[in-house]
Amino acid sequence: MTAAQTVRIHAFGGPEVLALESVDLPPPGAGEVLMRQTAIGFNYIDIYQRTGIYPLPLPTGLGHEAAGVVEAVGAGVTTVSVGDRVAYINAGIGAYADRRIVPAERLVVLPDSVSDEEAAAVIFKGMTAQYLLRKTYEVQPGDIVLIHAAAGGVGQIMAAWAKALGAFVIGTAGSPEKCAIAKAAGCDVAINYAQADWVEQVVAASGGRKARVVYDSVGKDTFLKSLDCVAQFGLVVLFGGASGPAPDISPELLSKKGSIYLTRASIFPRNADPADLRANAAELFAALKAGIVKPVIAARFPLAQVAEAHRTAEARTNAGAILLIP
């Protein structure tokens, strides 16, 4: 047995429900790996699951991504070896831990050019950007792209990557300071969506053509107006709800707005197949090597201070990734 520290919740609620507990891990079984985690990524979905917006069976761990080192492998594991530096985004809930057992097929081996902290900061967010920009809608040169929350961890990566793909990138953020961050990340124009006329500003910025695709992770506060920012036959991609769940709409509204398309996207189906996972990760690592994607770490917290990490994220004052360090 291997001793481990893991964060669990026994009830939905505020950050105070997060508890650091000691557990004993068995040796890895067939197809499994014992991983010592050196850096753990935080994502807003962790808050949705902690609060019960996205309910999980209780008690439960939290967290979807981490980087670290393989300490032991079970029978039949051939894709990774002891000592390999690895990372994952979908190895089962419970990344908030210093050690854990994970399926080997969910791991990607890190290139030497990517540190553990960089991997934990960027793999979930970068893989999110990858499936949104390359799979959900394949951004082309000359496309007008609107990215909400462009100063956040995912938003900054998307802005830089979309710009590298040749798009005209409009970003939104919730304050002048965050708009400056979005501009620095790669947005051609950054607009404060706290202003009442932000839709008009978006349309003006694109010369009245509107966006070919709108990426909306804000949800409640932006979703209906996002429908006014997309061109005829364009696509609105809803992939989060930082301000709350997006309101229900009638399908007829999509027709009235210009026969537009709407999807509620998710990273997990796009990476469910291990071959797809490795191919998508390779594309992300290539973008990292090329300097297109640059990890931005906004804050680091010891694993024991996980509640403070959640409070920081909920305050929405950070611009970049939050890491938990075991």
N, C-alpha and C positions, 0 to 999 in steps of 0.2 A: 504493500500500500504506500502511496505517496501523499504526504500532507499538502493541502492547498488552501488558499484563502479565496473565497468567492463572495460576491455581493448577491443577495437575494431579497425579494419582497414577499411578504405574507399577506398583504392587503394593498389595494390600490389607494393612491393618495399623493401627498406632497413628497418632497425630497426626504422628509423624516422617515419614510417607510423603508428606505434603503438601509440594509443591515449587512455588515461584513461578518461572514461566518467561516469557521474552520470545517473542512471536509476531508475525508480520506478517499483518494482515487485508486481504483484497482489498476492493475497493469493493462495496457491497451490490448483490446481484443483483435480478432481478425479484421483487417482493413482499417484499423485505427492507429492513432499516433498520440503519444503523450507529448504535449507541447508546453515548454516554459515560456510564458508570455512576458515580453519586455516593454511593450507599448500597446495600449488599447484605445481604439477610436471611439469617439462619442458621435451619435447621430440623433436628430430630433425625434426619430421614431422611438428612441429609448424613452423619451418623455411620454409620448402617446401610450406606450405600453405600461409605463409606471403608473399613469393616472387612470388607466382603464379605457381610454378612448379607443385603443386597439387592445381589447382584453386578451389576457393569456390565462391558462389554467394556473391556479395558485397552489402552493408557493412556486415562485419561478425566479430564475436568474434574468439578467438583462444583458444587452450588448450583442452586436452582430459582427464586429471586426476586431482583429488584433494581429500583431506581428510578434515573432519570437523565434525560438530555436527548438528543433525536434530533439527530444531527450530519449525517446524509446519508440519502437515501432512494433506493431502486432504482426501476426502471421499474414503472409500474402501481400504485404505492402512493398511495392516496387517503384512508386513514383517519387518518394522522398526517402532520405536516409538520416540516421542520427547525425546531428551537427548541422543539418541544413537550416538556413534562415528561410522562414516561410511566413506567409500571411494568408488570411481568409476573410471573406465577407458573409458567408452563409453556411456556417458549420453547425448550425443549431443555436438557439438562444443560449446566452450564458457567457459572453466574452469577458464580462467583468470578473476576472479571476487572474491569479498569478500563474496557475497551471490548470490545464484541462485536457480531457480526452476528446479528440476530434476525428472525424472520418478523413482518411488520407486523401480521398478524391476531392475534398473541398479545399485543399491547400494549393497555393501556387508558390513556387520557389522564387525568392527575391534575387534579382541581379545585384552584383557587387556595387553598382552605382546608386542603389537605393538603400538608405539606412532604415533601421527598424522603425524609428519615429516617423520618418518620412512616409513609410509604407502605411503605418497606422493612421497617419493624418490624411492620406490621400486615397487609399485603395477603395473604400466604400464611396467616397465622394467622387473620385476619379472614374470609378466604374459606373457610377450613376451618370456622370457627364458623358461617358463613352456610349452607354446604351441610348441615352436621349438624343445625342447629336449624330450618332452613326447608325442606330438601329430603329428607334421610334420614328424619327425623321432624319434622313440623310442630308445634312446641311450642304448646300452647294455654293460655289462662288457667286456673289451677287445677291444672295438671299438676304432679306431683311428678317432679323431674328430678335425677338423680345424676350428678355430673361428677367423675371421677377427675383427679388432678393439677391441681386447680383453682387452684393458685398459679402455674402455668406460664403461658407466653405465650398459648397457645390457651385454657387453662382460665380465665384471668381474663376474657378477652373473652367466652367462653361464659357464664360466671356472670353478668356484667353484662347480656348480651343476653337470656338466658333470664329473668332477673328482670324486665326491661323488657317481656317478652312475657306476664308475669303468672304465671309458674311459681313454685312453691315449690322453691327450689334448695338441694340438699345437695351440698357439695363435700368431697372428701377431699384430703389432702396428707400428706407424710411426716414432718412435725415440727410442734411447736406454733407455731414462728415462721411456717412456711408456712401453717398453718391460719389464723393471724391475717391473712395476706395474702389468702387466699381469702375470708375474711369481709369484708374491706375492699373486695374486688372485686365483691361482690354476693351471696355465698352467705348464705342464711338460717341455715344450720348448716354448720360445718366440722369434720370428723372426721379424726383422725390414723390413717391406715391401717397405721401401724407397730404399733398396739395390736392385741392378739389378738382382741378382741371388737368390732372395728370394724363388722362386719356387724350385730350386735345394736344397735349405736349408730345405724346408718343406719335400721334398721327402727323403732327407738324414736322417732327424730327425725321420721319421717313418720307417726307415730301408728299404726303397724302396717299401713298401707295399702301400703307398698312403692312403688317408683318406676315411673312409666309408661314411662320410658326411662332407660337407663344408658349413659353415654358413657365408654368405657374406652380410654385411650391408654397405660396402664401395661403391660397384657399379662400376662406370666407371674405376677407377684405378686398380681394382683387378679382375673384373669379368672374363675376358677371360683367365687370368692365373689361376683362380680358377678351370677352367675346366681341367687344367693340374695337379691339385693336388688331384683329386678324383679317387678312384679305379674303376676298371671295374664294371659296374652295380651299382655304387655308386650314391649319390644324392648331387646336389648342391642346396642349399636353398638361394635364393636371397630375402632379406627382408628389404632392404634399399638402399640408394644411397648417402652416405655422401659426396662422391667426384663428384657426378653427376649421371645421369641415366645410367644404364648399356647399352652397345651397343646392337643393334638388331643382332641376329644370325640366320643362317639357321638351321632347325632341323637336317639336315645332319651332322652338326658339332658334335652333341651329339653322333651320331653313330661312327664317326671317333675317338672320344676321349675315346671310350670304352663302347658304348651303355649305357651311363650314363643318369641319370634322372635329370630334372631341374624343380623347382617350384618357383613361385613368391608368397611368403607367406604373410599373413596379420593376425594380432591379432584379428581384429574385427569379421570376420565370425566365428572364433573359440569360441567367447564369445557372440555371438548374442542371443543364447537361455539363459534365466535367470538361468535355472537349470545348464547348462554347466558353466556359469559364476561363480556361487557359488561353484561348485565342483572344478573348476580350481583354484579359489581363496583359497579354503581350502587346496589344495595341496601346494600352495605357502606358506600359513601361517604355514603349518607343516614344510616346509623346513626352514622357518625363525626360528621357535621354536627350531628346531634341530641344528641351527647354520650353516646350509649349505649355506643359503643365508644371507648375511650381508649387510645391507644398507650402501652405501658409499656416503656421501653428500659432494660434492666438493665446492659448493658455495650457498649462500642464498642472495636473493635480495628482497627488498620491492617491492610490486606490482607496485608502481609508477616508479620504475627503471627497468621496463620490457625490455626497449630497450637495456640497458646495459647487461642484462641477455642474450639477443639474440646475442649481439656482442661477449660476452665471449664464447658462444657456437660455433659461426661461426669461431672463432679463433682456435678452437679445441685444446685448451691448458688445458682444464679441464679433470680430470680423476675421473669420478663419476657423481652423480646426481646434477642438478641445481634445486633449489627450489625458488618459489615466495612466499613471506610471506605477506598476506593482513594486 
